[in-house]
């Protein structure tokens, strides 16, 4: 797969994953309202949609080249041994 195609496919998967996570989260929250009576299939499907959306997000990030963890994350930069510049800690 060419680089541009991989980037577009990865960004598409990330977008689909984000939409699935948002829809799953919205259905999970709406399921808690007493006025709406979702079936158990929809309620469990909403929770599963969050996890499938996260999986699609990660797969898209890997395919599109966005899997690197940024150095600006404080915890990661200070406490992960792989990201330390000096190994004297």
C-alpha positions as CSV (number, residue, x, y, z in Angstrom):
1,X,0.0,0.0,0.0
2,X,1.4,3.4,-0.9
3,X,2.1,5.9,1.8
4,X,-0.7,8.3,0.8
5,X,-3.2,5.4,0.6
6,X,-2.1,4.1,4.0
7,X,-2.4,7.5,5.5
8,X,-6.0,8.0,4.1
9,X,-7.0,4.5,5.2
10,X,-5.6,5.0,8.7
11,X,-7.3,8.3,9.1
12,X,-10.5,6.8,7.9
13,X,-10.3,4.0,10.4
14,X,-9.5,6.5,13.2
15,X,-12.5,8.5,12.2
16,X,-14.8,5.5,12.2
17,X,-13.4,4.4,15.5
18,X,-14.0,7.8,17.0
19,X,-17.6,7.8,15.7
20,X,-18.2,4.3,17.1
21,X,-16.9,5.4,20.5
22,X,-19.0,8.5,20.6
23,X,-22.2,6.7,19.6
24,X,-21.5,3.8,22.0
25,X,-20.9,6.3,24.8
26,X,-24.1,8.2,24.0
27,X,-26.2,5.0,23.9
28,X,-24.7,3.9,27.2
29,X,-25.5,7.2,28.8
30,X,-29.0,7.3,27.3
31,X,-29.6,3.8,28.5
32,X,-29.4,5.1,32.1
33,X,-32.4,7.4,31.6
34,X,-35.6,5.9,33.0
35,X,-37.7,7.3,30.1
36,X,-35.8,5.3,27.5
37,X,-36.1,1.6,27.5
38,X,-33.4,0.1,25.4
39,X,-33.2,-3.6,24.9
40,X,-30.4,-5.5,26.5
41,X,-28.9,-6.2,23.1
42,X,-28.6,-2.4,22.4
43,X,-27.2,-1.8,25.9
44,X,-24.6,-4.4,25.6
45,X,-23.9,-3.5,22.0
46,X,-23.2,0.1,23.0
47,X,-20.6,-1.0,25.5
48,X,-19.1,-3.3,22.9
49,X,-19.1,-0.5,20.4
50,X,-16.9,1.6,22.7
51,X,-14.3,-1.2,22.7
52,X,-14.5,-1.9,19.0
53,X,-14.2,1.8,18.3
54,X,-11.1,2.0,20.4
55,X,-9.7,-1.0,18.5
56,X,-10.4,0.6,15.2
57,X,-8.8,3.8,16.4
58,X,-5.6,2.0,17.4
59,X,-5.5,0.1,14.1
60,X,-6.0,3.3,12.1
61,X,-3.3,5.0,14.1
62,X,-0.9,2.1,13.5
63,X,-1.8,2.1,9.8
64,X,-1.6,5.8,9.3
65,X,1.7,6.3,11.1
66,X,0.3,8.0,14.2
67,X,1.3,5.4,16.7
68,X,4.3,7.2,18.2
69,X,3.8,8.6,21.7
70,X,4.5,12.3,21.9
71,X,7.3,13.5,24.1
72,X,5.0,16.2,25.6
73,X,3.2,13.8,27.9
74,X,4.6,14.5,31.3
75,X,4.1,11.0,32.9
76,X,5.4,9.2,29.9
77,X,8.4,11.4,29.6
78,X,9.5,11.2,33.2
79,X,8.7,7.6,34.2
80,X,8.9,5.5,31.1
81,X,12.4,4.1,30.7
82,X,12.1,3.9,26.9
83,X,11.7,7.6,26.6
84,X,14.3,8.9,29.0
85,X,17.2,10.7,27.4
86,X,19.6,9.9,30.2
87,X,19.6,6.5,31.7
88,X,21.1,7.5,35.1
89,X,17.7,7.4,37.0
